[in-house]
Amino acid sequence: MISDRAKQFKKQVLDSEYELSTEYIKSKKWHVRIIAGYMNPMIAEWVADAAKSTAGALIGLAFGYREDAETTSLEKSADSIMKYMFDTSHCYSIVTTELEEFVIYKDQANRFLVFSGDRNFLSRAYRCSDDAVKKMFDWWVDGDDDEDDLRRMWRKYMDNE
């Protein structure tokens, strides 16, 4: 994505709270999974596998609040995805393809990931049932200092699922 395209994409996918827009997700007719915590090697491996089934080149967008996005070309590999998430741990980041076949959003505090895409992508990128996603989310956030905000995120994305 060129710089102007990255600006346009960022405006399109983020809402006023600098979170992944539910309207964007609905416009794509996508589904969502929210994962409390951060990218780890197992999830990166799953995402890389799912990304290999997409047609577009894998890219990352990293940005601070009200700052322009910096784009990075990524390999469709677990190592590339993990390195990118580590390198962008201080800011917001999005992993997608040039064809916008899915979006993975990470907040700047590394508290959660939002996976959005079609059911096929989601089932490959985060390999567990919807019930297991909820149980893991609850286990992670129970008693966390950010529990109220993380539960707000669940309601925002998953209650509309």
C-alpha positions as CSV (number, residue, x, y, z in Angstrom):
1,M,0.0,0.0,0.0
2,I,1.3,3.4,-0.9
3,S,1.2,6.2,1.6
4,D,-2.0,7.8,0.3
5,R,-3.7,4.4,0.2
6,A,-2.6,3.6,3.7
7,K,-4.1,6.9,4.9
8,Q,-7.4,6.1,3.2
9,F,-7.4,2.5,4.5
10,K,-6.7,3.7,8.1
11,K,-9.6,6.2,7.9
12,Q,-11.9,3.4,6.6
13,V,-11.1,0.7,9.2
14,L,-10.7,2.7,12.4
15,D,-13.5,4.3,14.3
16,S,-13.3,7.5,16.4
17,E,-11.8,5.6,19.4
18,Y,-9.0,4.3,17.2
19,E,-10.4,0.8,17.3
20,L,-11.3,-1.5,14.4
21,S,-14.6,-0.1,13.1
22,T,-17.6,-2.4,13.5
23,E,-19.2,-0.6,10.5
24,Y,-16.2,-1.6,8.4
25,I,-16.5,-5.3,9.5
26,K,-20.2,-5.3,8.7
27,S,-19.6,-3.7,5.3
28,K,-17.3,-6.7,4.5
29,K,-19.8,-9.2,5.9
30,W,-17.0,-10.5,8.1
31,H,-17.0,-12.3,11.4
32,V,-14.8,-11.5,14.4
33,R,-12.8,-13.1,17.1
34,I,-11.3,-11.1,19.9
35,I,-8.3,-12.5,21.7
36,A,-7.1,-11.1,25.0
37,G,-3.4,-10.7,25.2
38,Y,-0.8,-10.5,22.5
39,M,0.4,-12.5,19.5
40,N,2.4,-15.6,20.4
41,P,4.3,-18.1,18.2
42,M,1.4,-20.6,18.0
43,I,-1.1,-17.9,16.9
44,A,1.5,-16.5,14.5
45,E,1.9,-19.9,12.9
46,W,-1.9,-20.2,12.5
47,V,-2.2,-16.7,11.0
48,A,0.7,-17.4,8.6
49,D,-1.0,-20.6,7.5
50,A,-4.4,-18.8,6.9
51,A,-2.6,-16.0,5.1
52,K,-1.1,-18.4,2.6
53,S,-4.6,-19.2,1.4
54,T,-5.1,-15.5,0.5
55,A,-4.3,-14.0,-2.9
56,G,-2.9,-10.6,-1.8
57,A,0.5,-9.7,-0.5
58,L,0.7,-9.5,3.3
59,I,1.3,-6.1,4.7
60,G,1.5,-4.4,8.1
61,L,0.5,-0.9,9.1
62,A,1.8,0.6,12.2
63,F,0.8,4.0,13.6
64,G,0.5,6.1,16.7
65,Y,-2.6,8.0,17.8
66,R,-3.4,10.6,15.0
67,E,-0.2,9.7,13.2
68,D,0.3,8.5,9.7
69,A,0.6,4.7,9.1
70,E,4.0,3.2,8.1
71,T,3.5,0.2,5.9
72,T,5.7,-2.9,5.8
73,S,5.7,-5.8,3.4
74,L,5.5,-9.1,5.4
75,E,6.2,-12.6,4.4
76,K,3.5,-15.1,5.0
77,S,5.5,-16.8,7.7
78,A,5.1,-17.1,11.5
79,D,8.6,-15.6,12.1
80,S,7.7,-12.5,9.9
81,I,4.4,-12.0,11.7
82,M,6.0,-12.4,15.2
83,K,8.8,-10.0,14.4
84,Y,6.4,-7.4,13.1
85,M,4.2,-7.6,16.2
86,F,7.3,-7.3,18.3
87,D,8.6,-4.4,16.3
88,T,5.3,-2.6,16.6
89,S,4.6,-3.4,20.2
90,H,4.7,0.3,21.1
91,C,1.9,1.4,18.7
92,Y,-1.3,0.3,17.0
93,S,-0.9,-2.2,14.2
94,I,-2.9,-3.9,11.5
95,V,-2.0,-7.0,9.5
96,T,-3.9,-7.4,6.3
97,T,-3.4,-8.1,2.6
98,E,-3.3,-5.6,-0.2
99,L,-6.7,-6.9,-1.3
100,E,-8.2,-6.5,2.3
101,E,-9.0,-10.1,2.6
102,F,-8.9,-10.0,6.4
103,V,-7.8,-7.6,9.1
104,I,-6.0,-8.3,12.4
105,Y,-5.9,-5.3,14.7
106,K,-3.7,-4.8,17.8
107,D,-4.1,-1.9,20.2
108,Q,-1.1,0.1,21.3
109,A,-1.0,-1.4,24.7
110,N,-0.9,-5.0,23.4
111,R,-4.0,-5.9,25.5
112,F,-5.9,-7.7,22.7
113,L,-6.1,-8.7,19.1
114,V,-9.2,-8.4,16.9
115,F,-9.3,-10.9,14.0
116,S,-11.8,-10.2,11.3
117,G,-12.5,-12.0,8.1
118,D,-14.7,-14.7,6.6
119,R,-15.4,-17.8,8.6
120,N,-12.8,-19.9,6.7
121,F,-10.0,-17.4,7.5
122,L,-11.0,-17.2,11.1
123,S,-11.2,-21.0,11.6
124,R,-7.6,-21.3,10.2
125,A,-6.1,-18.2,11.9
126,Y,-7.4,-18.9,15.4
127,R,-8.1,-22.6,15.6
128,C,-10.7,-23.1,18.3
129,S,-14.5,-23.0,18.7
130,D,-16.4,-19.8,19.6
131,D,-17.1,-21.3,23.0
132,A,-13.3,-21.8,23.6
133,V,-12.6,-18.3,22.4
134,K,-15.0,-17.0,25.1
135,K,-13.6,-19.2,27.8
136,M,-10.0,-18.2,27.0
137,F,-11.0,-14.5,26.9
138,D,-12.7,-14.8,30.3
139,W,-9.8,-16.6,31.8
140,W,-7.3,-14.0,30.6
141,V,-9.2,-10.9,31.6
142,D,-10.7,-12.1,35.0
143,G,-9.1,-9.8,37.6
144,D,-6.9,-8.0,35.0
145,D,-6.3,-4.3,35.7
146,D,-7.9,-3.6,32.3
147,E,-10.8,-6.0,32.8
148,D,-13.6,-3.4,32.4
149,D,-12.1,-2.1,29.1
150,L,-11.4,-5.6,27.8
151,R,-15.0,-6.6,28.5
152,R,-16.1,-3.5,26.7
153,M,-14.2,-4.7,23.7
154,W,-15.9,-8.1,23.9
155,R,-19.3,-6.4,23.9
156,K,-18.3,-4.1,21.1
157,Y,-17.2,-6.9,18.8
158,M,-18.6,-10.2,19.9
159,D,-22.1,-9.2,21.2
160,N,-22.9,-8.2,17.6
161,E,-21.5,-11.4,16.1
